[in-house]
Amino acid sequence: MSRDCNPPSRMSRGDQPKQRATSPSADDQHIRYPRRLSLTAPPTVVAAILHQAKADFGGPRTPMTLKTTVGNFLRKRGYHVFRSDYLDKANLSLHLRNLLVSQKVDCVFDVGANKGQYYSFLREAVGFRGLVISFEPVKRLHGLLQEQAAADPNWIVYGCALGRTTGTADFNVMKGDQLSSFRTPSTNSTDRFHVSNTVVAVEHVAVRTLDEVYDENAAQHRFSRPYLKIDAQGFDLEVAQGGVERLDRFVGLQCEASLLPLYEGAPTFQETLAFFQARGLAPSAFFPVATDQKLRLIDCDCVFVNPERIWQADVIQY
């Protein structure tokens, strides 16, 4: 896809529009939240699981069916399996599974895709199989995402940033590229990331608005119950301000809020909360992201829901 951020091409999912869901099914209203299991068990235990899985399901024939078979086997016995690098996000994944399944979410906007970590998290830890639309302005990372997305017709990748207005702007690429931002790094609040959060390059990138890309994709892909994730490193509210005309179309959204800002001019936790509440969104959950050497919380993932679009769902016991 060219760097002018025109709509990327994608394999057709059919010409018929999706039928708008009117209410969740009875099955969706009774989600069972399983115990968590880290597969760090001895090899003999894993062998026993695979042996029983083979008896129950007829035996796996490929790595993918092996993964599915073991997962089904454990879920039937009340366990939920996480990759070791997802264990710290176990509660977030269960919360999103409840939200996305019970609310019949059919599309996720992934703003600030980096190397595709959130896409992988949705597919592997949350179990979401619907359309994902990712946005990543760094040229090298956008190229990596395009290569990965070639294997999934339900994944669209844009090579641009989202902001308050359409145009172009200089983007700071950090030593730790997941910290890259339009904003300038700051160590005034904490120096936890003083090495990785340093500028190593500046790229001139395309910027579009959430309102614009929402309308573009809604017309083409006919989703009806989208969810929004923003991880823009201190720029989250700028992204949201470019989508104020369409925020009420989302069932819910997720963004990062800073208690110890890592960037100059980044909004505080209180400002982030007030912004979304003023637009009718209600906090659903908060999940810690990082702490510093003094055990102070640096930032957290904030999940908001749109009460006007939410159906009744199960309450999760963490």
LINJO-V743426 format. One record per pair of residues at least 4 apart in sequence whose ideal C-beta (glycine too) atoms are under 6 Angstrom apart, sorted by the first residue. I is the first residue (numbers start at 1). GAP is how many residues later the second one is. Records with the same first field share a line. If there is no record, write none. Layout:
I: GAP + GAP
//
This chain:
1: 7 + 158
3: 156
5: 153 + 154 + 155 + 201 + 203
7: 209
8: 148
10: 146
11: 142
17: 205
18: 204
20: 204
21: 83
24: 4 + 5 + 78 + 287
28: 73 + 74
31: 67 + 283
33: 61 + 283
34: 44 + 45 + 46
35: 43 + 44
36: 44 + 54
37: 42 + 44
41: 4 + 5
53: 4 + 16 + 17 + 20
54: 5
57: 12
60: 5 + 6 + 9
61: 4
65: 4
71: 10
74: 5 + 7
82: 4 + 5 + 8
86: 39
89: 4
91: 227
92: 195
93: 32 + 33
95: 190
96: 4 + 30
97: 4 + 29 + 30
98: 4 + 218
99: 4 + 153
100: 5 + 28
102: 211
103: 148
104: 121
105: 120 + 122 + 146
106: 24 + 117 + 119
107: 23 + 24 + 116 + 119
108: 24 + 119
109: 24 + 119
110: 8 + 22 + 24 + 119
111: 24 + 51 + 119 + 128
112: 119 + 120
113: 21 + 23 + 32
114: 64
116: 4 + 29 + 32
118: 111
119: 13
120: 4
121: 4
122: 4 + 6
131: 23
132: 23
133: 23 + 84
134: 23
135: 23 + 27
136: 5 + 6 + 9
137: 23 + 24 + 34 + 68
138: 35
142: 17
145: 4 + 12
146: 11
149: 6 + 8
160: 46 + 48
161: 44 + 46
162: 46 + 48 + 77 + 80
163: 44 + 75 + 79
164: 74 + 77 + 78
166: 42 + 43
167: 40
168: 36 + 38
169: 38
170: 32 + 34
171: 11 + 32 + 34
172: 9 + 27 + 30
173: 7 + 27 + 28 + 30
174: 5 + 6 + 23
175: 21 + 23 + 25
176: 20
179: 17 + 18 + 54
181: 52 + 53 + 54 + 82
182: 53
183: 51 + 80 + 81 + 82 + 83
184: 80
185: 12
186: 77 + 78
187: 4 + 7
189: 71 + 72
190: 70 + 102
192: 100
193: 4
197: 65
208: 4 + 5
209: 33
210: 4 + 32 + 33
211: 32 + 34 + 35
214: 4 + 32
217: 4
225: 26
226: 24
227: 24 + 25
228: 22 + 25
229: 25
230: 6 + 9 + 25
231: 25
232: 4 + 7
234: 29 + 32
236: 19
237: 30 + 38
243: 4
247: 32
251: 55 + 58
252: 52 + 53
253: 51
254: 47 + 49
255: 47
256: 43
257: 12 + 15 + 43 + 45
258: 8 + 41
259: 10 + 38
260: 38
261: 5
267: 4 + 5
276: 5 + 28
281: 23 + 25
282: 23 + 25
283: 21
284: 19 + 21
285: 18
286: 14 + 16
287: 13 + 14
288: 9 + 12
289: 10 + 11 + 12
290: 8
291: 4 + 6
292: 4 + 6
305: 5
//
